[in-house]
Amino acid sequence: MSANDAQKTKTAMTIAELQAIMDNSPYIKFNGMRIVSADPQTSTIVVEMALRPELERLPGTGQWHGGALSGFIDTVGDFALVLGAGAALPTINFRVDYLRPATTPILIATARVRRAGRTVGVVDIDVEDSEKRLVAVGRACYGMQPG
């Protein structure tokens, strides 16, 4: 059995359990990230986040700051692996490509596990605005030992 198969056969966490882990982080709670769906069979999670003044690039513009998007990407990527690991995992590395300005009040991130190995997991993350336009993509690597 591969590491990916082993991860998928673990007891699936509910959205409420995943959200409780998220809300335990002051940073994630401050950003108001909310899990929309989670599928342990496909190792996919969808999370949304609403714009607030502290996350704007410039006051009153309605444009998201790139740092808020990168934190969103890192967090949602991590939680795609939390589906199988049961705990938050440390980030090893991640990159973000910004494709267009994010200007809608809600962003939706979809993270898909590409590989969950014994020591490293790799996740791809797409961020869309509320009009379904792709605004950013990310790829992240996480250590598979909670810490």
PyMOL commands that set and color helices and strands:
alter all, ss='L'
color gray80, all
select helices_A, chain A and resi 3-9+15-23+26-31+53-55+66-85
alter helices_A, ss='H'
color red, helices_A
select strands_A, chain A and resi 34-39+44-50+91-98+106-116+120-129+134-143
alter strands_A, ss='S'
color yellow, strands_A
deselect
rebuild
show_as cartoon
